[in-house]
Amino acid sequence: MNNLSELRVKVFADGAVKSEMIEMYHNPLIRGFTTNPTLMRKAGINDYKAFALDILQAIPDRPISFEVFSDEFDEMGRQALLIRDWGGNVYVKIPVTNTLGQSSVPLIKELSGKGVKLNVTAILTLKQVIEVSQALAEGAQAFISVFAGRIADTGRDPVPIMSAAVEILRSTPQQKLIWASPRELLNVFQADLIGCHIITATYDILKKLILVGKDLNEFSLDTVKMFREDALKASYSL
């Protein structure tokens, strides 16, 4: 595919650097945003709520996911309700388990039943997809984030797993599957091909969108020029 306008999958930007998020907000291809405590810490964010409210003022009209950070389910629930109230475009990220491996499904079902829009995150197995989908069945709109990139990191092909997840969610239109943690721009087109609803991608990956459809002979020459320029800048000699 050489025409980004033909993409059916929705592209969400994943990050916590305000300037990058605003840049992506002005890109009509970017349909939503996600972040997490790891990305926020990496970006040097110290005040979680202040950052979130600032971003929501700048991006008031596209879905944005903010994550709870407690490991106790009661406190997760309290944080989720607070985050929910930050804006109508907010989705609350709930990890599929806590750090002890205890399932978050009961909390997911409770919050979804209360009308909280959730983004259930850190999912890596189809069993988890099924359990989470069932918990969300009678509730609010929700995202189900399967970390396809981490699946690939284990040497497994994520495409069959993601394809199966698409089929699992086919009868639940209020639940949207996210291809999370992609490792390369190709994943956008893989997600699109299997009918995945959403893919999240970091700024570094999204910057490569300008390369879509680039002539490979031209790209080869650009690469040769890069090697030559770097050799000159380094003043290498033999």
C-alpha positions in Angstrom: 0.0 0.0 0.0 1.5 3.3 -1.1 -1.5 5.6 -0.1 -1.9 6.2 3.7 -5.4 7.5 3.0 -6.4 3.9 2.2 -5.6 2.7 5.7 -8.6 1.3 7.6 -6.7 0.8 10.9 -6.7 3.9 13.1 -3.3 5.1 14.1 -2.8 6.3 17.7 0.3 8.1 18.9 2.0 6.6 22.0 4.1 8.9 24.1 4.4 11.5 26.8 6.4 14.4 25.2 4.0 17.3 24.8 5.7 18.8 21.8 5.6 15.5 20.0 2.0 14.9 20.9 1.0 18.3 19.7 2.8 17.7 16.4 1.0 14.4 16.0 -2.3 16.1 16.9 -1.9 18.3 13.8 -1.4 15.2 11.6 -4.9 14.1 10.4 -3.8 10.5 10.2 -3.4 10.4 14.0 -6.8 9.5 15.5 -6.0 9.2 19.2 -3.3 9.0 21.9 -2.0 6.6 24.6 0.6 7.0 27.3 1.7 5.1 30.3 3.8 5.6 33.5 7.0 4.3 31.8 6.7 6.8 29.0 5.9 9.6 31.3 8.9 8.8 33.6 11.1 8.7 30.5 9.8 12.1 29.5 10.6 13.5 32.9 7.0 14.0 34.0 6.8 14.6 37.7 3.2 15.6 38.3 1.0 13.0 36.7 -2.3 14.8 37.0 -1.0 18.2 36.0 0.6 16.7 32.8 -2.7 14.9 32.0 -4.9 17.9 32.4 -2.5 20.0 30.4 -2.5 17.5 27.5 -6.3 17.3 27.6 -6.6 21.1 27.2 -4.4 20.8 24.1 -6.0 17.7 22.8 -9.7 17.8 23.8 -11.3 15.9 20.9 -9.5 12.6 20.4 -9.3 9.5 22.6 -6.5 9.6 25.1 -5.6 6.8 27.5 -4.1 7.4 30.9 -3.1 4.5 33.1 -3.6 3.8 36.8 -0.4 3.0 38.7 -1.5 1.3 41.9 -0.9 -2.5 42.4 -4.0 -2.8 44.7 -7.3 -3.4 43.0 -9.3 -1.1 45.4 -6.9 1.7 44.8 -6.8 1.0 41.0 -10.6 1.5 41.1 -10.3 4.7 43.0 -7.7 6.1 40.6 -9.7 4.9 37.6 -12.8 6.9 38.7 -10.6 10.0 39.2 -9.0 9.7 35.8 -12.4 9.1 34.1 -13.5 12.5 35.4 -10.7 14.3 33.6 -12.5 14.4 30.3 -15.1 12.8 28.0 -12.3 11.7 25.6 -10.4 9.8 28.4 -10.0 6.1 28.5 -8.6 4.6 31.7 -5.8 2.0 31.2 -6.0 -1.0 33.5 -3.3 -3.7 33.4 -4.7 -7.2 32.8 -3.1 -8.3 36.1 -1.3 -6.8 39.0 2.3 -7.5 39.7 1.4 -10.6 41.6 -0.2 -12.0 38.5 -3.7 -11.7 40.0 -6.4 -11.1 37.3 -7.9 -7.6 37.0 -11.0 -9.1 35.3 -13.3 -8.5 38.3 -12.3 -4.8 38.5 -12.5 -4.5 34.7 -16.1 -5.8 34.8 -17.0 -3.5 37.7 -15.6 -0.3 36.2 -17.0 -1.0 32.7 -20.4 -1.6 34.3 -20.1 1.8 35.8 -19.6 3.4 32.4 -15.9 3.9 32.6 -14.3 3.7 29.2 -11.3 1.3 29.6 -8.1 0.5 27.8 -7.1 -2.9 29.1 -3.4 -3.2 28.7 -0.4 -5.5 28.8 -2.3 -8.4 27.2 -0.2 -11.0 25.4 -2.4 -14.2 25.2 -5.7 -15.1 23.5 -6.9 -16.4 26.8 -6.5 -13.0 28.3 -8.4 -11.4 25.3 -11.3 -13.8 25.8 -11.5 -13.2 29.5 -11.3 -9.4 29.2 -13.8 -9.3 26.3 -16.3 -11.2 28.4 -15.8 -8.9 31.3 -16.5 -5.9 29.1 -19.4 -7.5 27.3 -22.2 -5.5 29.1 -20.2 -2.3 29.7 -18.9 0.8 28.1 -16.8 1.3 25.0 -13.4 -0.2 25.5 -10.0 -0.8 24.0 -8.2 -4.2 24.3 -4.5 -3.7 23.9 -2.5 -6.7 22.8 1.2 -6.1 22.9 2.1 -7.6 19.5 5.6 -6.2 19.6 6.4 -8.0 22.8 5.0 -11.2 21.3 7.4 -10.7 18.4 10.2 -10.1 20.9 9.8 -13.7 22.0 10.3 -15.0 18.5 6.6 -15.6 17.9 4.8 -14.3 14.8 2.2 -11.9 16.3 0.1 -11.9 13.1 -1.8 -15.1 13.7 -2.5 -14.2 17.3 -3.7 -10.7 16.3 -5.9 -12.2 13.6 -7.5 -14.6 16.1 -8.1 -11.6 18.4 -9.9 -9.8 15.6 -12.2 -12.8 15.3 -12.8 -13.0 19.0 -14.0 -9.4 19.1 -16.0 -9.5 15.9 -19.3 -9.8 17.7 -18.5 -7.0 20.2 -18.5 -3.8 18.3 -18.1 -1.6 21.4 -14.7 -3.3 22.0 -11.8 -2.2 19.7 -8.6 -4.2 19.4 -5.3 -2.3 19.7 -2.1 -3.6 18.1 0.2 -2.3 20.8 4.0 -1.9 21.0 4.8 -2.2 17.3 8.5 -2.5 16.4 8.5 -1.1 12.9 6.3 0.8 10.5 5.5 -2.4 8.6 3.3 -3.4 11.6 0.9 -0.6 10.7 0.2 -2.3 7.4 0.1 -5.8 8.9 -2.5 -4.5 11.4 -4.5 -3.0 8.6 -4.4 -6.2 6.5 -5.9 -8.4 9.3 -8.6 -5.8 10.1 -7.2 -4.7 13.5 -9.1 -1.6 14.7 -6.2 0.5 16.1 -2.5 0.5 16.2 -0.4 2.6 18.7 3.0 3.7 17.7 5.7 5.9 19.2 7.0 9.1 17.7 10.1 7.5 16.3 8.0 5.0 14.3 5.4 7.6 13.2 8.2 9.9 11.8 8.8 7.2 9.2 5.4 7.7 7.7 7.0 10.0 5.2 8.9 7.0 3.8 5.7 5.1 2.8 5.9 4.4 -0.9 9.4 5.8 -1.3 11.2 4.6 -4.4 13.7 1.9 -3.3 16.4 2.9 -5.7 16.2 6.5 -4.4 16.3 5.1 -0.8 19.4 3.1 -1.7 21.2 6.2 -2.9 20.1 8.1 0.2 21.7 5.4 2.3 24.9 5.4 0.4 25.1 9.2 0.8 24.5 8.9 4.5 27.4 6.5 4.9 29.6 8.8 2.9 28.7 11.9 4.9 29.2 10.2 8.2 32.6 8.9 7.2 33.6 12.5 6.2 32.3 14.0 9.4 34.2 11.5 11.4 37.4 12.3 9.4 38.2 8.6 9.0 41.4 7.6 7.2 43.2 4.4 6.3 
